[in-house]
Amino acid sequence: MIARVITLHLRADKLDEASQLLTHTSHRTNTLPGLRGELMLVDRERCKRMVIGIWETEGDLRASERDDLWRHALAGAAHLLTSTPTQETYQIERQSTFHTHQLQET
């Protein structure tokens, strides 16, 4: 499995607007083939957000990049950002699940 990590540095007054945009984009991407899960992290003190997508294969990840949903979302978020977003890819060495509860959006 493969993880894509997108890191965003945001204007302090735009954290909530960025959350809405990212959530909307996530709802549109959650049906892409091979996407097994996603985490959205926020550090409000440092005005930083991270989106971590978990993909079944590198091929699935690359196919999602051709879909352009995230690219369009990030382009539309330019006014929210203080720097260019970064994207990194990692192989998942180990994954553990400790609870069977459904994650609730907050």
KEBA-168391 format. One line per 5 residues: number of its first residue (from 1); their letters; for each residue x, y, z of C-alpha. Coordinates in pm, 1 decimal, m for minus. Example, Ala and Ser with C-alpha at 12.3 -4.5 7.8 and 13.67 -1.06 7.14 Angstrom:
1) as) 1230.0/m450.0/780.0 | 1367.0/m106.0/714.0
END
This chain:
1) miarv) 0.0/0.0/0.0 | 102.4/356.5/m71.8 | 43.1/682.5/117.3 | 32.8/1024.1/m46.1 | 89.9/1312.2/195.6
6) itlhl) m13.0/1661.1/84.8 | 104.0/1939.5/318.4 | m54.2/2283.3/310.9 | 60.0/2598.9/492.0 | m236.8/2831.2/524.2
11) radkl) m325.6/3184.2/618.6 | m440.7/3187.0/981.3 | m776.7/3340.5/893.1 | m842.7/3073.8/626.2 | m807.6/2747.3/820.6
16) deasq) m1180.9/2678.8/834.8 | m1237.3/2773.1/471.1 | m957.3/2532.4/376.5 | m1123.9/2260.7/583.2 | m1448.6/2305.1/391.0
21) lltht) m1268.0/2291.9/56.2 | m1067.5/1982.6/152.0 | m1374.1/1803.3/287.2 | m1568.1/1878.8/m31.0 | m1280.6/1749.0/m243.9
26) shrtn) m1244.5/1440.3/m25.0 | m1611.5/1352.9/m72.1 | m1558.2/1368.8/m448.4 | m1242.2/1154.5/m443.3 | m1359.2/880.7/m206.3
31) tlpgl) m1495.0/672.6/m494.0 | m1166.3/665.1/m687.3 | m1045.8/308.7/m751.7 | m786.0/190.8/m501.4 | m840.5/463.9/m239.6
36) rgelm) m855.6/276.9/92.1 | m875.0/565.6/334.5 | m787.6/923.0/409.3 | m682.0/1131.0/707.4 | m703.5/1508.4/738.2
41) lvdre) m478.5/1657.5/1002.8 | m461.2/2015.4/1128.0 | m212.9/2208.3/1340.7 | m395.2/2533.1/1413.3 | m100.0/2692.3/1593.7
46) rckrm) 126.7/2649.2/1289.7 | m155.7/2704.2/1033.4 | m75.3/2373.0/871.8 | m294.6/2099.9/725.9 | m200.9/1757.8/596.3
51) vigiw) m408.1/1521.2/385.4 | m292.7/1159.3/386.4 | m447.6/929.1/128.9 | m398.8/552.2/151.9 | m387.3/373.3/m184.7
56) etegd) m393.8/3.1/m264.2 | m120.7/29.0/m531.8 | 110.5/289.3/m678.8 | m83.0/247.4/m1005.0 | m404.7/350.3/m827.3
61) lrase) m228.7/656.1/m685.0 | m91.3/756.3/m1026.6 | m434.8/708.5/m1186.2 | m584.0/941.2/m922.6 | m327.8/1206.4/m1016.2
66) rddlw) m450.2/1191.1/m1375.1 | m804.2/1252.9/m1247.3 | m700.3/1610.2/m1150.3 | m950.7/1655.6/m863.8 | m681.0/1743.0/m608.9
71) rhala) m486.6/1953.9/m857.7 | m799.1/2163.3/m931.0 | m880.9/2189.3/m560.7 | m531.6/2309.3/m476.9 | m537.3/2559.5/m761.9
76) gaahl) m868.4/2691.3/m628.0 | m717.2/2719.6/m280.9 | m426.8/2943.2/m385.1 | m575.9/3241.5/m199.8 | m575.6/3036.4/123.5
81) ltstp) m208.3/2935.8/108.0 | 111.0/3101.3/228.0 | 334.6/2871.1/21.4 | 318.8/2606.2/m247.8 | 173.0/2275.4/m119.5
86) tqety) 409.8/1981.0/m103.7 | 331.3/1623.9/m195.3 | 524.9/1318.4/m83.4 | 468.1/948.0/m140.9 | 553.2/671.4/105.4
91) qierq) 523.6/294.7/105.6 | 318.7/177.5/400.8 | 535.0/m61.2/595.7 | 279.5/m144.4/863.8 | m79.7/m47.5/933.8
96) stfht) m270.9/m119.1/1253.5 | m634.8/m68.8/1335.9 | m721.3/m71.2/1703.8 | m1094.2/6.8/1696.9 | m1378.3/m93.2/1471.0
101) hqlqe) m1573.3/229.9/1529.6 | m1676.5/434.4/1227.3 | m1479.4/762.2/1217.1 | m1709.2/1058.0/1265.7 | m1639.0/1393.2/1104.6
106) t) m1608.5/1675.4/1356.8
END
